[in-house]
Amino acid sequence: MQLFPFAKSYGQKSATDEEIIEIWKKTQLAPTIDSVFRWDVQLQTRMVLDDLLNNGIDTLIVFSVRYPGYASTEMDTCISKYMINSYFLWQHHGKHHLKIVNGQCKLKESPVDGEVLRFAIENFAKIKDEHFIQSIHSVDKDGDRLRAKSNLVNHEPKYSILIVLREKYKYLGFTENDLIDKEGIFTDYNRKLTSFKLFELINSSIEKVE
Protein backbone atom coordinates (compact mmCIF):
# COMPACT_ATOMS: atom_id res chain seq x y z
CA MET A 1 0.00 0.00 0.00
CA GLN A 2 1.29 3.45 -0.84
CA LEU A 3 0.23 6.81 0.48
CA PHE A 4 0.14 10.11 -1.38
CA PRO A 5 0.40 12.59 0.01
CA PHE A 6 -1.20 11.64 3.37
CA ALA A 7 -3.78 9.14 4.57
CA LYS A 8 -6.21 8.30 7.34
CA SER A 9 -7.94 5.01 8.05
CA TYR A 10 -11.50 6.26 8.54
CA GLY A 11 -14.22 8.22 6.74
CA GLN A 12 -12.95 7.12 3.34
CA LYS A 13 -14.71 7.06 -0.01
CA SER A 14 -13.61 6.30 -3.54
CA ALA A 15 -11.72 9.08 -5.34
CA THR A 16 -12.40 9.96 -8.97
CA ASP A 17 -9.71 9.51 -11.61
CA GLU A 18 -9.57 13.28 -12.11
CA GLU A 19 -8.97 13.88 -8.39
CA ILE A 20 -6.20 11.30 -8.32
CA ILE A 21 -4.47 12.74 -11.38
CA GLU A 22 -4.56 16.31 -10.06
CA ILE A 23 -3.15 15.33 -6.66
CA TRP A 24 -0.54 13.10 -8.28
CA LYS A 25 0.68 15.96 -10.47
CA LYS A 26 0.94 18.26 -7.46
CA THR A 27 3.15 15.76 -5.61
CA GLN A 28 5.67 15.44 -8.46
CA LEU A 29 8.72 17.54 -7.68
CA ALA A 30 10.51 19.29 -10.53
CA PRO A 31 13.77 17.33 -10.97
CA THR A 32 17.23 18.58 -11.82
CA ILE A 33 19.78 16.80 -14.00
CA ASP A 34 21.75 15.95 -10.84
CA SER A 35 18.71 14.29 -9.25
CA VAL A 36 17.77 12.40 -12.43
CA PHE A 37 21.26 11.11 -13.31
CA ARG A 38 23.29 10.92 -10.10
CA TRP A 39 27.07 10.91 -10.54
CA ASP A 40 27.49 8.05 -8.05
CA VAL A 41 25.01 5.82 -9.90
CA GLN A 42 25.14 6.84 -13.57
CA LEU A 43 28.69 8.06 -14.05
CA GLN A 44 28.94 7.17 -17.75
CA THR A 45 25.54 8.68 -18.50
CA ARG A 46 26.48 11.95 -16.83
CA MET A 47 29.84 12.10 -18.58
CA VAL A 48 28.26 11.69 -22.02
CA LEU A 49 25.42 14.12 -21.23
CA ASP A 50 27.77 16.81 -19.92
CA ASP A 51 30.08 16.33 -22.93
CA LEU A 52 27.17 16.88 -25.35
CA LEU A 53 25.91 19.95 -23.48
CA ASN A 54 29.42 21.41 -23.21
CA ASN A 55 29.83 20.99 -26.98
CA GLY A 56 26.76 23.08 -27.72
CA ILE A 57 24.23 20.30 -28.28
CA ASP A 58 21.10 21.95 -26.87
CA THR A 59 18.41 19.69 -28.36
CA LEU A 60 18.57 16.07 -27.28
CA ILE A 61 16.82 13.14 -25.62
CA VAL A 62 18.27 10.83 -22.98
CA PHE A 63 16.49 7.51 -22.44
CA SER A 64 17.72 5.43 -19.51
CA VAL A 65 16.73 1.98 -18.24
CA ARG A 66 17.69 0.72 -14.77
CA TYR A 67 17.44 -2.92 -13.73
CA PRO A 68 17.35 -2.98 -9.90
CA GLY A 69 18.61 -6.19 -8.37
CA TYR A 70 20.46 -7.34 -11.50
CA ALA A 71 24.17 -7.36 -12.29
CA SER A 72 25.94 -7.49 -15.63
CA THR A 73 27.84 -10.64 -16.62
CA GLU A 74 29.96 -8.73 -19.13
CA MET A 75 33.59 -8.27 -18.17
CA ASP A 76 34.62 -4.67 -18.78
CA THR A 77 36.59 -2.20 -16.67
CA CYS A 78 33.78 0.36 -17.06
CA ILE A 79 31.10 -1.96 -15.67
CA SER A 80 29.67 -0.72 -12.38
CA LYS A 81 27.54 -2.49 -9.79
CA TYR A 82 24.49 -0.74 -11.21
CA MET A 83 22.95 -2.31 -14.33
CA ILE A 84 21.90 0.72 -16.38
CA ASN A 85 21.62 1.31 -20.12
CA SER A 86 21.31 4.85 -21.49
CA TYR A 87 20.62 6.06 -25.02
CA PHE A 88 21.29 9.56 -26.38
CA LEU A 89 19.54 10.99 -29.43
CA TRP A 90 20.57 14.36 -30.85
CA GLN A 91 21.08 16.37 -34.03
CA HIS A 92 24.31 18.00 -35.17
CA HIS A 93 25.05 19.66 -38.52
CA GLY A 94 21.80 18.33 -39.96
CA LYS A 95 22.51 14.70 -39.02
CA HIS A 96 20.82 12.65 -36.29
CA HIS A 97 22.80 10.43 -33.95
CA LEU A 98 22.18 7.68 -31.39
CA LYS A 99 24.80 6.84 -28.78
CA ILE A 100 24.46 3.76 -26.55
CA VAL A 101 25.93 3.77 -23.03
CA ASN A 102 25.69 0.27 -21.53
CA GLY A 103 28.51 0.15 -19.00
CA GLN A 104 31.21 -0.84 -21.49
CA CYS A 105 34.19 1.40 -22.14
CA LYS A 106 33.64 1.42 -25.91
CA LEU A 107 30.49 3.38 -26.68
CA LYS A 108 28.44 2.60 -29.79
CA GLU A 109 27.25 5.49 -31.95
CA SER A 110 25.04 5.13 -35.02
CA PRO A 111 23.20 7.43 -37.45
CA VAL A 112 19.40 7.43 -37.12
CA ASP A 113 16.53 8.89 -39.12
CA GLY A 114 15.59 11.62 -36.63
CA GLU A 115 11.95 10.55 -36.21
CA VAL A 116 12.21 10.47 -32.40
CA LEU A 117 13.62 13.96 -32.02
CA ARG A 118 11.17 15.45 -34.52
CA PHE A 119 8.24 13.86 -32.68
CA ALA A 120 9.47 15.22 -29.33
CA ILE A 121 9.86 18.74 -30.73
CA GLU A 122 6.49 18.76 -32.48
CA ASN A 123 4.65 17.38 -29.43
CA PHE A 124 6.58 19.06 -26.62
CA ALA A 125 3.63 21.29 -25.69
CA LYS A 126 1.62 18.16 -24.84
CA ILE A 127 4.44 16.13 -23.31
CA LYS A 128 5.55 18.88 -20.91
CA ASP A 129 2.22 18.68 -19.05
CA GLU A 130 2.06 14.87 -18.91
CA HIS A 131 2.91 12.50 -16.07
CA PHE A 132 2.89 8.74 -15.92
CA ILE A 133 0.75 7.63 -12.97
CA GLN A 134 2.15 4.78 -10.89
CA SER A 135 0.36 1.45 -11.08
CA ILE A 136 -2.37 1.50 -8.42
CA HIS A 137 -5.42 -0.73 -8.02
CA SER A 138 -7.71 1.45 -5.91
CA VAL A 139 -7.72 4.81 -4.15
CA ASP A 140 -9.83 5.98 -1.23
CA LYS A 141 -10.33 9.65 -0.40
CA ASP A 142 -10.52 11.33 2.99
CA GLY A 143 -10.81 15.08 2.41
CA ASP A 144 -7.76 16.05 0.36
CA ARG A 145 -5.89 12.93 1.43
CA LEU A 146 -5.63 9.72 -0.57
CA ARG A 147 -4.79 6.11 0.31
CA ALA A 148 -3.63 4.08 -2.69
CA LYS A 149 -3.44 0.29 -2.92
CA SER A 150 -1.01 -1.32 -5.33
CA ASN A 151 1.13 -4.40 -5.87
CA LEU A 152 4.80 -3.52 -5.68
CA VAL A 153 7.01 -5.32 -8.21
CA ASN A 154 10.61 -5.98 -7.22
CA HIS A 155 13.40 -5.82 -9.79
CA GLU A 156 11.24 -4.40 -12.59
CA PRO A 157 12.80 -2.12 -15.23
CA LYS A 158 12.63 1.57 -14.35
CA TYR A 159 12.59 4.06 -17.23
CA SER A 160 13.69 7.68 -17.47
CA ILE A 161 13.26 10.07 -20.38
CA LEU A 162 14.90 13.49 -20.34
CA ILE A 163 14.04 15.90 -23.16
CA VAL A 164 16.24 18.99 -23.52
CA LEU A 165 15.05 21.67 -25.96
CA ARG A 166 17.43 24.59 -25.50
CA GLU A 167 16.37 26.31 -22.25
CA LYS A 168 13.37 23.99 -21.73
CA TYR A 169 13.41 20.44 -20.46
CA LYS A 170 11.01 17.71 -19.41
CA TYR A 171 11.65 14.62 -17.30
CA LEU A 172 9.46 11.50 -17.30
CA GLY A 173 9.92 8.62 -14.88
CA PHE A 174 7.94 5.37 -14.91
CA THR A 175 8.23 1.60 -14.51
CA GLU A 176 7.36 -1.39 -16.64
CA ASN A 177 4.46 -2.22 -14.32
CA ASP A 178 2.97 1.24 -14.90
CA LEU A 179 2.50 0.20 -18.53
CA ILE A 180 1.42 -3.45 -18.33
CA ASP A 181 -0.42 -4.00 -15.03
CA LYS A 182 -3.83 -5.35 -16.10
CA GLU A 183 -5.32 -4.47 -12.71
CA GLY A 184 -3.90 -0.95 -12.66
CA ILE A 185 -6.59 1.71 -12.93
CA PHE A 186 -4.24 4.04 -14.82
CA THR A 187 -2.54 1.55 -17.15
CA ASP A 188 -4.74 2.57 -20.10
CA TYR A 189 -4.31 6.25 -19.17
CA ASN A 190 -0.51 5.87 -19.29
CA ARG A 191 -0.57 4.06 -22.63
CA LYS A 192 -2.68 6.82 -24.20
CA LEU A 193 -0.19 9.56 -23.32
CA THR A 194 1.78 11.26 -26.08
CA SER A 195 4.79 10.46 -23.88
CA PHE A 196 4.06 6.74 -24.30
CA LYS A 197 4.14 7.16 -28.07
CA LEU A 198 7.55 8.81 -27.66
CA PHE A 199 8.65 5.84 -25.53
CA GLU A 200 7.60 3.44 -28.30
CA LEU A 201 9.44 5.47 -30.95
CA ILE A 202 12.60 5.49 -28.84
CA ASN A 203 12.49 1.70 -28.44
CA SER A 204 11.88 1.24 -32.16
CA SER A 205 14.86 3.43 -32.99
CA ILE A 206 17.09 1.50 -30.58
CA GLU A 207 16.01 -1.88 -31.97
CA LYS A 208 17.12 -0.81 -35.45
CA VAL A 209 20.74 -0.36 -34.35
CA GLU A 210 21.18 -2.97 -31.60
Residue frames as qw, qx, qy, qz and C-alpha x, y, z in Angstrom:
[[0.000, 0.889, 0.457, 0.000, 0.00, 0.00, 0.00],
 [0.439, 0.114, 0.008, 0.891, 1.29, 3.45, -0.84],
 [0.089, -0.805, -0.456, 0.368, 0.23, 6.81, 0.48],
 [0.329, 0.087, 0.211, 0.916, 0.14, 10.11, -1.38],
 [0.294, 0.611, -0.490, 0.548, 0.40, 12.59, 0.01],
 [0.222, -0.255, 0.702, -0.627, -1.20, 11.64, 3.37],
 [0.536, -0.206, -0.727, -0.378, -3.78, 9.14, 4.57],
 [0.447, -0.262, 0.543, -0.661, -6.21, 8.30, 7.34],
 [0.081, -0.012, -0.993, -0.080, -7.94, 5.01, 8.05],
 [0.146, 0.515, 0.764, -0.361, -11.50, 6.26, 8.54],
 [0.279, 0.740, 0.233, -0.567, -14.22, 8.22, 6.74],
 [0.189, -0.320, 0.652, 0.661, -12.95, 7.12, 3.34],
 [0.691, 0.553, 0.352, -0.305, -14.71, 7.06, -0.01],
 [0.733, 0.236, 0.424, 0.477, -13.61, 6.30, -3.54],
 [0.072, -0.657, 0.162, 0.733, -11.72, 9.08, -5.34],
 [0.701, 0.679, 0.159, -0.151, -12.40, 9.96, -8.97],
 [0.803, 0.198, 0.177, 0.534, -9.71, 9.51, -11.61],
 [0.235, 0.808, 0.054, 0.538, -9.57, 13.28, -12.11],
 [0.496, -0.839, 0.142, -0.170, -8.97, 13.88, -8.39],
 [0.881, -0.278, 0.230, 0.304, -6.20, 11.30, -8.32],
 [0.665, 0.461, 0.166, 0.564, -4.47, 12.74, -11.38],
 [0.011, 0.892, -0.016, 0.452, -4.56, 16.31, -10.06],
 [0.635, -0.735, 0.232, -0.051, -3.15, 15.33, -6.66],
 [0.897, -0.020, 0.225, 0.379, -0.54, 13.10, -8.28],
 [0.501, 0.666, 0.072, 0.549, 0.68, 15.96, -10.47],
 [0.235, -0.901, 0.115, -0.347, 0.94, 18.26, -7.46],
 [0.789, -0.553, 0.258, 0.070, 3.15, 15.76, -5.61],
 [0.856, 0.277, 0.124, 0.419, 5.67, 15.44, -8.46],
 [0.338, -0.791, 0.125, 0.494, 8.72, 17.54, -7.68],
 [0.556, 0.813, -0.166, -0.037, 10.51, 19.29, -10.53],
 [0.896, -0.222, 0.134, 0.360, 13.77, 17.33, -10.97],
 [0.057, 0.872, -0.403, -0.272, 17.23, 18.58, -11.82],
 [0.730, 0.471, -0.493, -0.043, 19.78, 16.80, -14.00],
 [0.065, 0.460, -0.787, 0.405, 21.75, 15.95, -10.84],
 [0.586, -0.089, 0.597, -0.540, 18.71, 14.29, -9.25],
 [0.866, 0.349, -0.036, -0.357, 17.77, 12.40, -12.43],
 [0.864, 0.340, -0.295, 0.227, 21.26, 11.11, -13.31],
 [0.561, -0.800, 0.211, 0.024, 23.29, 10.92, -10.10],
 [0.300, 0.741, -0.600, 0.024, 27.07, 10.91, -10.54],
 [0.329, -0.412, 0.819, -0.225, 27.49, 8.05, -8.05],
 [0.717, 0.202, 0.628, -0.224, 25.01, 5.82, -9.90],
 [0.706, 0.617, 0.330, 0.109, 25.14, 6.84, -13.57],
 [0.386, -0.635, 0.292, 0.602, 28.69, 8.06, -14.05],
 [0.380, 0.059, 0.664, 0.641, 28.94, 7.17, -17.75],
 [0.143, 0.751, 0.613, 0.199, 25.54, 8.68, -18.50],
 [0.187, -0.922, -0.124, 0.315, 26.48, 11.95, -16.83],
 [0.427, -0.440, 0.435, 0.659, 29.84, 12.10, -18.58],
 [0.309, 0.311, 0.693, 0.572, 28.26, 11.69, -22.02],
 [0.002, -0.860, -0.507, -0.053, 25.42, 14.12, -21.23],
 [0.288, -0.840, 0.029, 0.459, 27.77, 16.81, -19.92],
 [0.434, -0.200, 0.547, 0.687, 30.08, 16.33, -22.93],
 [0.234, 0.555, 0.663, 0.444, 27.17, 16.88, -25.35],
 [0.125, -0.928, -0.339, 0.086, 25.91, 19.95, -23.48],
 [0.414, -0.691, 0.203, 0.557, 29.42, 21.41, -23.21],
 [0.361, -0.050, 0.624, 0.691, 29.83, 20.99, -26.98],
 [0.233, 0.212, -0.127, -0.940, 26.76, 23.08, -27.72],
 [0.268, -0.253, -0.856, -0.362, 24.23, 20.30, -28.28],
 [0.220, -0.005, 0.425, -0.878, 21.10, 21.95, -26.87],
 [0.767, 0.085, -0.056, -0.634, 18.41, 19.69, -28.36],
 [0.322, 0.269, -0.908, 0.011, 18.57, 16.07, -27.28],
 [0.835, -0.325, -0.080, -0.437, 16.82, 13.14, -25.62],
 [0.072, 0.393, -0.879, 0.261, 18.27, 10.83, -22.98],
 [0.860, -0.197, -0.210, -0.421, 16.49, 7.51, -22.44],
 [0.048, 0.459, -0.822, 0.335, 17.72, 5.43, -19.51],
 [0.854, -0.225, -0.348, -0.313, 16.73, 1.98, -18.24],
 [0.154, -0.519, 0.735, -0.408, 17.69, 0.72, -14.77],
 [0.783, -0.092, -0.582, -0.198, 17.44, -2.92, -13.73],
 [0.387, -0.613, 0.486, -0.488, 17.35, -2.98, -9.90],
 [0.825, -0.260, 0.454, -0.215, 18.61, -6.19, -8.37],
 [0.916, 0.360, 0.105, 0.141, 20.46, -7.34, -11.50],
 [0.356, -0.716, 0.433, 0.417, 24.17, -7.36, -12.29],
 [0.629, 0.659, -0.319, -0.262, 25.94, -7.49, -15.63],
 [0.923, -0.156, 0.309, 0.170, 27.84, -10.64, -16.62],
 [0.630, 0.710, -0.066, 0.308, 29.96, -8.73, -19.13],
 [0.706, -0.439, -0.019, 0.556, 33.59, -8.27, -18.17],
 [0.362, 0.706, 0.118, 0.598, 34.62, -4.67, -18.78],
 [0.426, -0.091, -0.406, 0.803, 36.59, -2.20, -16.67],
 [0.170, -0.208, -0.041, -0.962, 33.78, 0.36, -17.06],
 [0.543, -0.424, -0.671, -0.274, 31.10, -1.96, -15.67],
 [0.191, -0.382, 0.477, -0.768, 29.67, -0.72, -12.38],
 [0.081, 0.126, 0.933, -0.328, 27.54, -2.49, -9.79],
 [0.446, 0.480, 0.360, -0.664, 24.49, -0.74, -11.21],
 [0.387, 0.222, 0.780, 0.439, 22.95, -2.31, -14.33],
 [0.238, 0.762, 0.232, -0.556, 21.90, 0.72, -16.38],
 [0.488, 0.263, 0.548, 0.627, 21.62, 1.31, -20.12],
 [0.102, 0.747, 0.180, -0.632, 21.31, 4.85, -21.49],
 [0.517, 0.417, 0.557, 0.500, 20.62, 6.06, -25.02],
 [0.068, -0.611, -0.029, 0.789, 21.29, 9.56, -26.38],
 [0.461, 0.579, 0.567, 0.362, 19.54, 10.99, -29.43],
 [0.096, -0.764, -0.040, 0.637, 20.57, 14.36, -30.85],
 [0.621, 0.714, 0.245, 0.210, 21.08, 16.37, -34.03],
 [0.375, -0.686, 0.248, 0.572, 24.31, 18.00, -35.17],
 [0.004, 0.431, -0.550, -0.715, 25.05, 19.66, -38.52],
 [0.643, 0.237, -0.275, -0.675, 21.80, 18.33, -39.96],
 [0.582, 0.117, -0.801, -0.081, 22.51, 14.70, -39.02],
 [0.731, -0.493, 0.101, -0.461, 20.82, 12.65, -36.29],
 [0.355, 0.398, -0.809, 0.248, 22.80, 10.43, -33.95],
 [0.843, -0.452, -0.093, -0.276, 22.18, 7.68, -31.39],
 [0.247, 0.517, -0.737, 0.358, 24.80, 6.84, -28.78],
 [0.850, -0.347, -0.355, -0.176, 24.46, 3.76, -26.55],
 [0.027, -0.579, 0.643, -0.500, 25.93, 3.77, -23.03],
 [0.886, -0.225, -0.289, -0.285, 25.69, 0.27, -21.53],
 [0.734, -0.633, 0.246, 0.013, 28.51, 0.15, -19.00],
 [0.869, 0.101, 0.200, 0.442, 31.21, -0.84, -21.49],
 [0.350, -0.567, 0.153, 0.730, 34.19, 1.40, -22.14],
 [0.131, -0.005, 0.608, 0.783, 33.64, 1.42, -25.91],
 [0.385, 0.484, 0.429, -0.659, 30.49, 3.38, -26.68],
 [0.373, 0.316, 0.758, 0.433, 28.44, 2.60, -29.79],
 [0.204, 0.564, 0.097, -0.794, 27.25, 5.49, -31.95],
 [0.365, 0.300, 0.791, 0.388, 25.04, 5.13, -35.02],
 [0.176, 0.014, -0.225, -0.958, 23.20, 7.43, -37.45],
 [0.208, 0.445, 0.836, -0.244, 19.40, 7.43, -37.12],
 [0.185, 0.531, 0.600, 0.569, 16.53, 8.89, -39.12],
 [0.036, 0.111, -0.183, 0.976, 15.59, 11.62, -36.63],
 [0.412, -0.482, -0.609, -0.477, 11.95, 10.55, -36.21],
 [0.532, -0.504, -0.582, 0.354, 12.21, 10.47, -32.40],
 [0.285, -0.274, -0.159, 0.905, 13.62, 13.96, -32.02],
 [0.146, -0.204, -0.403, -0.880, 11.17, 15.45, -34.52],
 [0.475, -0.526, -0.668, -0.226, 8.24, 13.86, -32.68],
 [0.479, -0.474, -0.467, 0.573, 9.47, 15.22, -29.33],
 [0.147, -0.114, 0.054, 0.981, 9.86, 18.74, -30.73],
 [0.270, -0.282, -0.523, -0.758, 6.49, 18.76, -32.48],
 [0.605, -0.516, -0.556, -0.241, 4.65, 17.38, -29.43],
 [0.382, 0.083, -0.553, 0.736, 6.58, 19.06, -26.62],
 [0.322, -0.307, 0.086, -0.891, 3.63, 21.29, -25.69],
 [0.832, -0.273, -0.287, -0.389, 1.62, 18.16, -24.84],
 [0.790, 0.012, -0.529, 0.309, 4.44, 16.13, -23.31],
 [0.199, 0.358, -0.440, 0.799, 5.55, 18.88, -20.91],
 [0.512, -0.316, 0.215, -0.770, 2.22, 18.68, -19.05],
 [0.873, -0.065, -0.404, -0.264, 2.06, 14.87, -18.91],
 [0.271, -0.511, 0.745, -0.331, 2.91, 12.50, -16.07],
 [0.591, -0.025, -0.794, -0.142, 2.89, 8.74, -15.92],
 [0.629, -0.497, 0.221, -0.555, 0.75, 7.63, -12.97],
 [0.059, -0.350, 0.922, -0.157, 2.15, 4.78, -10.89],
 [0.508, -0.149, -0.780, -0.332, 0.36, 1.45, -11.08],
 [0.254, -0.073, 0.640, -0.722, -2.37, 1.50, -8.42],
 [0.135, -0.258, -0.932, -0.218, -5.42, -0.73, -8.02],
 [0.253, -0.774, -0.552, -0.176, -7.71, 1.45, -5.91],
 [0.221, 0.216, -0.272, 0.911, -7.72, 4.81, -4.15],
 [0.296, -0.726, -0.614, 0.086, -9.83, 5.98, -1.23],
 [0.150, 0.549, -0.021, 0.822, -10.33, 9.65, -0.40],
 [0.433, -0.656, -0.514, 0.343, -10.52, 11.33, 2.99],
 [0.068, -0.896, -0.031, 0.439, -10.81, 15.08, 2.41],
 [0.450, 0.818, -0.334, -0.132, -7.76, 16.05, 0.36],
 [0.290, -0.524, 0.801, -0.008, -5.89, 12.93, 1.43],
 [0.829, 0.269, -0.337, -0.356, -5.63, 9.72, -0.57],
 [0.580, -0.379, 0.720, -0.042, -4.79, 6.11, 0.31],
 [0.644, 0.483, -0.448, -0.389, -3.63, 4.08, -2.69],
 [0.814, -0.201, 0.542, -0.056, -3.44, 0.29, -2.92],
 [0.596, 0.649, -0.421, -0.215, -1.01, -1.32, -5.33],
 [0.969, -0.126, 0.123, 0.171, 1.13, -4.40, -5.87],
 [0.078, -0.855, 0.460, 0.229, 4.80, -3.52, -5.68],
 [0.940, 0.325, -0.041, 0.093, 7.01, -5.32, -8.21],
 [0.530, -0.686, 0.381, 0.321, 10.61, -5.98, -7.22],
 [0.473, -0.279, 0.636, 0.543, 13.40, -5.82, -9.79],
 [0.534, 0.692, 0.480, 0.070, 11.24, -4.40, -12.59],
 [0.479, 0.263, 0.203, 0.813, 12.80, -2.12, -15.23],
 [0.094, -0.815, -0.312, 0.480, 12.63, 1.57, -14.35],
 [0.514, 0.510, 0.365, 0.585, 12.59, 4.06, -17.23],
 [0.163, -0.722, -0.114, 0.663, 13.69, 7.68, -17.47],
 [0.491, 0.579, 0.389, 0.522, 13.26, 10.07, -20.38],
 [0.226, -0.675, -0.078, 0.698, 14.90, 13.49, -20.34],
 [0.475, 0.682, 0.386, 0.400, 14.04, 15.90, -23.16],
 [0.321, -0.573, -0.002, 0.754, 16.24, 18.99, -23.52],
 [0.408, 0.697, 0.424, 0.409, 15.05, 21.67, -25.96],
 [0.240, 0.619, -0.125, 0.737, 17.43, 24.59, -25.50],
 [0.093, -0.348, 0.509, -0.782, 16.37, 26.31, -22.25],
 [0.767, -0.183, 0.089, -0.608, 13.37, 23.99, -21.73],
 [0.240, 0.228, -0.943, 0.012, 13.41, 20.44, -20.46],
 [0.797, -0.221, -0.010, -0.562, 11.01, 17.71, -19.41],
 [0.025, 0.311, -0.935, 0.167, 11.65, 14.62, -17.30],
 [0.827, -0.117, -0.186, -0.518, 9.46, 11.50, -17.30],
 [0.029, -0.346, 0.907, -0.237, 9.92, 8.62, -14.88],
 [0.838, -0.035, 0.015, -0.544, 7.94, 5.37, -14.91],
 [0.398, -0.319, 0.860, -0.026, 8.23, 1.60, -14.51],
 [0.188, 0.027, -0.875, -0.445, 7.36, -1.39, -16.64],
 [0.024, -0.403, -0.880, 0.251, 4.46, -2.22, -14.32],
 [0.181, 0.508, 0.204, -0.817, 2.97, 1.24, -14.90],
 [0.352, 0.376, -0.480, -0.710, 2.50, 0.20, -18.53],
 [0.436, 0.078, -0.847, -0.295, 1.42, -3.45, -18.33],
 [0.118, 0.068, 0.832, -0.538, -0.42, -4.00, -15.03],
 [0.219, -0.350, -0.749, -0.519, -3.83, -5.35, -16.10],
 [0.358, -0.655, -0.641, 0.180, -5.32, -4.47, -12.71],
 [0.290, -0.249, -0.120, 0.916, -3.90, -0.95, -12.66],
 [0.228, 0.781, 0.532, -0.235, -6.59, 1.71, -12.93],
 [0.131, 0.882, -0.149, -0.428, -4.24, 4.04, -14.82],
 [0.588, -0.137, 0.664, 0.441, -2.54, 1.55, -17.15],
 [0.441, 0.633, 0.555, 0.311, -4.74, 2.57, -20.10],
 [0.034, -0.987, -0.069, 0.138, -4.31, 6.25, -19.17],
 [0.433, -0.640, 0.461, 0.436, -0.51, 5.87, -19.29],
 [0.541, 0.079, 0.707, 0.449, -0.57, 4.06, -22.63],
 [0.320, 0.800, 0.475, 0.177, -2.68, 6.82, -24.20],
 [0.246, -0.845, 0.070, 0.470, -0.19, 9.56, -23.32],
 [0.551, 0.810, -0.196, 0.026, 1.78, 11.26, -26.08],
 [0.215, -0.725, 0.647, -0.093, 4.79, 10.46, -23.88],
 [0.778, -0.070, 0.623, -0.050, 4.06, 6.74, -24.30],
 [0.750, 0.650, 0.122, 0.033, 4.14, 7.16, -28.07],
 [0.156, 0.865, -0.466, 0.102, 7.55, 8.81, -27.66],
 [0.571, -0.444, 0.682, -0.112, 8.65, 5.84, -25.53],
 [0.855, 0.276, 0.439, -0.007, 7.60, 3.44, -28.30],
 [0.561, 0.816, -0.114, 0.077, 9.44, 5.47, -30.95],
 [0.162, -0.781, 0.596, -0.094, 12.60, 5.49, -28.84],
 [0.715, -0.199, 0.668, -0.051, 12.49, 1.70, -28.44],
 [0.803, 0.536, 0.260, 0.009, 11.88, 1.24, -32.16],
 [0.326, 0.886, -0.321, 0.080, 14.86, 3.43, -32.99],
 [0.380, -0.621, 0.679, -0.092, 17.09, 1.50, -30.58],
 [0.837, 0.069, 0.539, -0.064, 16.01, -1.88, -31.97],
 [0.698, 0.716, -0.004, -0.010, 17.12, -0.81, -35.45],
 [0.286, 0.794, -0.496, 0.203, 20.74, -0.36, -34.35],
 [0.507, -0.504, 0.654, -0.247, 21.18, -2.97, -31.60]]
